[in-house]
Amino acid sequence: MVKFNRNFDVFPKVVTVGQPTGITIMVLKGAPGFVPGASVTVMNLSRGDEAIVPVKTDGEKLTFSHAFPREGEYYVRIAAGGQVITEIAVFAVDCDLAGKFPFLGDLHMHSNRSDGREDPAVVAANYCLFGYDFTTITDHNRYYPSLEAIAFYRDVLHEFMIYPGEEVHLPGNPVHIINFGGDYSINGLVETSPQIRERGQNPEHRSMTGICPDVLSEDEYREQVTALAKRFEVPAPIDAFSYAACVWIFDHIRAANGLGIFCHPFWISKAFNVSEEYTEFMMATQPFDAFEVLGGENYYEQNGFQTAKYYDDRTKGRRYPIVGSTDSHGSTAANPNAYVARTIVFAEENTRDAIVKAIRNGDSVAVDAISAELRVVGEYRLVKYAWFLLKNYFPIHREVNEEQGRLLKRYAEGDQSAKPELARINGRMRQLRAKYFAFATAPSMPNRKNP
């Protein structure tokens, strides 16, 4: 197994299958240089096929060009005088993944506006500091905290994206549902919700765009859901109103251009959050856009059973997108569950529309971080790619991102001097992608502020 080698830097790390690509390997300060006559052998990890390629070296830098014939991980073995100097890993992706970049993020977390510990802006900064590319605030019954976090950083140049969100709880429905990225609040559609009680009906507090549907009375909401329930044959012991409420919520999330996530059915609150019969019916009918296969607890019954359910469903021919989220109620290490799961999304850019589109297309994996040894859940080819990235790209990604996170945290704590420093380093994450992904081009990655 080739481990991440901090004595050498290889770029690009990700290439497109079949396209001749120039690879550069640099000796980092303090490491021994390349000797004249060094040779390079490229080996496909899956098949063991080897190819000897011509190289150029000046002692500090070694370059070669190679067309990697099939998707997967490759070991680049550098030798001289019959001795192996080092082995470095490179990954080749097929054309459907070329042009898509791995963005690390979280789609479900809480602030002190519901039952979390920190202010929404601080929560966001803490997860940028941890190495995320994007997140959202999804407080229980409340959409406006996510708008607070977005607005707080709106005049600051940075590459960390905060998207609107909420955890939806409407009358008669015990199922936990995330509205990730939606243009308007689903909680804010019913007048009895805390969203409305605390912020009123002004679209400014329940919409990203200032446009949203009118607020319903609870009776009007129940009439709509009851009428919808008549369209479905719902087996006992599942409550038809509850299931129809799920469909009503997911339909509204899609109408708002968001991603509707079915959350943690195996979370234990006295018993499972929803019955196994209910979960089975949800998986059979799939009214949701994505399943939160990994969530915010570290006992096996939740994430272990949800993962087993996901793979069991795949044996039955069911396919649905998945995500992993912390469901964090505290964004620092003081919370033992602050970093238990995350999502890697393979998207063209870090925007709401691109992230939602990628997940809906199945271009995401969930990362289980309960133990020190990470695990990846998802489609097999994406799992292999994500594992390569977790070993060889994301350690560098986090180091580069940490400065941005520290500055956002300082700004959240009132330090205005962080603002020009953020502007100074803006663009580094884009530069990182341009360096390590052979298909990266500047026009596809413009500078932007948070929406």
N, C-alpha and C positions, 0 to 999 in steps of 0.2 A: 504494500500500500504506500502510495506517495503522499507524504504529509506536507502541509503548508510550509514552505521553505522561506524563512525570513532573511536568508543570505543573498537571495536572488530575486529579481523582479522580472516577470515575464509578461509581455503585452504584445497583442491582445491575448486575453485568456479564453475568450469565446469567439469562435469562428463559424463560418457557414460551410456546411458540407459541400464538397466538390469544388469550392472556389480557391484557387491558389492564393495563399495568404502569407505575407511576410511576418515572421515572428522574431521578436527581439528579446534577448535575455540579458539583463544588466546585473553586474556584480555590485552589491550594495557595500557601503563603506565598512571596512574592517574584514570583509570576507576575502578568501584567496581568489586571485584572478584566473582567467582562462589561459591555458598554455598553448603555444603554437601546435598545430596538428590535432586539436580537439575535434572529435567526431560526434555526430548526433544521430541517434536511432529513435524513430517514432514508433510506438507500439500501441495498438488498439487494445484497450483493457478487456473488451468483451471477447475478442477472438484470439488475441495474442499475436496478430499479424505484425510484422516488423518491417520498417523501411529505413534504409540508411540515406540520409539527405546531405547534400553538400552545404558547408557552412562557411561563414566569414567571421573572423574574430580579430580584435585588436587588444585582447587581454582583459579589458573592462567590459566589453560588449560582444555578444555572439548573435549572429543573425542567420536565418535560413528562411526559405519559402517552401510551403508544402500545401497540397490539396488533400484535405482529410476526407477519406472516401465514404464514411458512414457516420451516422449520429452516435455520439457517446464520448466517453472520456478517453484521453490518450496520455500516455506517459512519454515524456521527452527525456531520453537518457543521454547525458553528456559524458563522454569518456575521453581519456588521453593516456597513451602509454599502457594500454591494457587495463587501466583502472577507471572505475566509474567515479566521476567527480560529483554528480548530483543527478537527481531525477525530478522533473517538474511536470505538473499536470496542465493540460489544455482540454477544452471541451468543444466539440463540433455539434451544431444544431442544424436540423433540417430547416427548409425554407419557411415553414409555417411559424417557427419561433424566431427566425432572423428578423431583426427590426423590432423585437419586443425585449424589454429590459426588466430585470427583477427588481420589484419595489417591495420593501419590507414594511409591514404595517399592522394595524389593529383596527378592528371594526366594531368594538364593543368595550366601552369603559365608562367609568362614572366619576363625577366630581362632587364637591360638597354642596351642589345645588340639589342633590338627592341624598344618596347614602354613601358617597365617597368622602375622602379626607381633605382633598386640596381644591383650590380654585381652578376653574376650567383652563385658564391660560397656563397655570403652573403644571397641571397634568400634561398638557400638550408639550410643554418645554421639556419635562422630565423624560417623555418617551422619545423626543428627538435626541436628547442626550444619550439615551440608551442605544440609539442607532436606527430608529425608524425613519422611513421616508414619508409616511402619512399616518394620520389617525383621525379619530372623531371623538366627540363627547356624546355618549348615548345615555343620558340620565333617565331614570324611571319617570315616565309620565311627562317628560319635559324635553322640548326641542330647543328652547331659547338659550340654555347654557352653551350649546355648540355654536350658536351665533355669537355669543359673548367671546368665546375663544378666537373665532375667526376675526371678529372686529378688533380685538385687542392688538393683533399683529398686522392689521391691514396696511398700515403705513410703513412697515418694515420690510426691506428686501431680504428674502430668504427663500430656501428651496424646500422647506418642510411644509407639507400641505395638510391643512386641517379642513375636514369636510363636515357638513352638517349631519346631524343624526339624533336619534332618540331611541329609547326602549319603550315600545308601545304597550300600554295596558288600557284596554277599553272594557266597559261593563259587560259581564257575562262571558269573558274569555280569559281563562287562566294561562294560556300559552304565551310564553315570552317571545316577542318578535322585535327584531331590530330594523329600523328604517335607517339605512346607511345612505347618505348622500342625497336624500330626497329634497326637492325644492321647497316643500312645505311640510308642516307638522301633521302627523296623523292623530296624535293626542289632541291637537288643537282643532280637530273637527267636531268635538263633542263638548258641549258647554260645561259639563260637570267635571272635566278633567282638571288636575292641578295646573296644567299649562295655561288654561283659560282663567282659572281662579287667581293665579299669581300675576299674569301679564295681560290679561284681557284679550279681546278679539282683534286688536290691531295687527294687521298683517306684518308689520315691522318685526313683531316678536314671534311670528309663527310661519315665516316664509323667508327664503333666501332672496327671492325676486320681488317681493311685495305683492305677489299674485297668489291667491290660494282660494279654495272653495269656501263658501259660507259656513258658519258654525251651525251645527245641528243641535236641537234639544236631545236629551237622552231618549225621549219617546220616539223622536224621528229616527234617530240612529237605530233603535231596536226594531222599528217598523221595517227599515231597509234590510237589516240582517235577517229578520224573520222571513221576509219575502224571498231573499236569496236562498235561505235554507231549504225552501220548497223545491229547489232545482236539483238537490243532491239526495242520493240514497246513502244514508249514513248508518252503518251497522251499530247495533248495541254492543257495548255500553257507552258509545261515544255520543256526546251531546250535540245534536244537530245545530243548535244556535251557536255553540262555541266554535264548531268547525266553520260554519258560515261566516262568523266574525273573523276568523283567520283569513278566509278568502277575501272578504271585504277589505281587510287591512292590507293584504299583499297587493290587491288590485290598485288600491290608492297609492301605495308606495311606487308601483310601476308607473302610474299616471304622473307621479311627481319626479320621474326619471331617477328614482333611487333603486336600491337593492334590498329586497326583503329577505331577511335571514331568520330561519327557524332555529331557535336557541336551546341549548342544553336540556333536552328532554329527560336525560338521566341524572340531572341535578337532584340531589336528595333534600327535599324539604318535608320532613316526616316520611314521605314516600317519594317516588319519582315525581318530577314536576308535572309530567303528564303520563298517563298509563301506557304500558307497552302496546296495548291495542290501538290507542290513539296515535302513537308514534308510527306504528305499522301502517295505519291508514294514511297518515301524512306522507309517508314515503311512497306509498302506492299511487297516490293522487298528485303529489308534488305541486301544491299551490304556491310554494315558496320559490325564491330565486337561488338560494344557497342554504346549505346546512352547516351550522356551527359544530363541526365534528370534534373540535377541541375547544374547551372553555376554561372557566376560571377556578376550578377546584383541582386539588392534587391527590384526591383519593381515586382509586382505580375504577370504582363503579361508574363515575361520570365519563371521563375521557376514554377509558378502556372499553367500556360497553358501547359508547358511541362509535369508536373506531371499528369495533367488531361488527356493529350494525351496518356501517358504511360498506365494509368489504363483503359482508354477507349479502347486502343488496346488490352489489356488483355481480355476484355469482348468479343472481336472479335476473340479470340483464337490466337492472335499474341504473341510470346514470344521472347524477345531479352534482352541481358544483359544491365545493366545500371551502370553508374558511376556518382559521383558528384565531381565537381572541382571548385576551386575558380576562375579560369581564371584570376588570380591575376596579377595586374600591379604595385603592391607595397606590400612588404612582412611584413610590420609593421602595427600597429594599426593606423598610420597616414592615411592609406587607409581604408575607412569605409567598403570596400568590401573584405578586406584581408582574411577573414575567413568565408565567407558566405556558403560554402559547402565543403564537403569532401567525401571520399569513405572508407568504411570498406570492405576489401577483406578477405575472408576465404580461406586461402591457406596453403599448407604444409610447406612452408618456404618463407622467404623474398628474393626471387630471381626473376629476370625478367621472366624466363620461368614459374615459379610457379604462379606468380601474373597474367600473361597473361592467362595461362591455367584456373585459377580459375574464372576470369571474363568471359572468353568465355563460361565456364560451367554454368554461372549464379550465382556463389557463391560470390555475392557482393551486397551491398546496398549503397544508397546515403543518406548522412546526410545533412539536411537543417538546417543551423545555422544562418539564417538571424535574427531570434529573439533569445532572451535568452532561451526560451523553445524550445529545439531541436525537429525536426521532422525527421522521417526515412521513406524513400521511397524504395519499393522493394517487393519481394515475402513475403507473410504474415509470414511464419515461420521464415525467416531470419530477418524480421523486429522485431519480438518478441525477438529473440536472441540478435540482435544488441542493442535493447533498454536496455536489462538486462546488457549488457557489458558497455554501455554508463553510466549507473548508478553505476555499482559495480566494474568494472575492469579498465576502461580508466582513471578515476581520479587518481588511483594509478599508472597506466602506465605513465601518464603525469608527475607526480612528479618524478618518477625514470628517465624519459627521459630528463627532463629539464637540469640536470647537463651535459649530453652529448651535448645538444644543446648549452649551454653557452660556453662550451669548443670549439666546432666547430666554434662558432661565434668569440671567442677570436683568434683562429687560423687564421680565415679568415681576421681578422684585423691585423695580423702580429705578434701575440704573440706566439713564438715558444715553450714557456714553457707549452702550452696547449697540445702539442703532447704527452709527457710522461704521463700526467694526463689522457688523453683519453685512452692510453694503460692500465692504472691502472684500469679504470672502465669498460673496454671492457668485454662484456659478461653479463652485468646486465639485459639487456632486455631478453636474453635467460633464465637467471635464473628466471626472473619474470614469464615467460610462464611455466617453469618447476614447479613452485610453485602452480600456480593457475589453471592449466589445467591437469586433472588427466591422460590424455593420452600422455602427453609430455614425451619424452625420449631424453636423451643427444645425441645419434647418429643422430637424425633427425635435429639437430640444431647446426651445426659446427660453430666454429669461422671462420670468413671470412672478407676480406677487400672488399671495393666496387669494382665491376668489372672494 
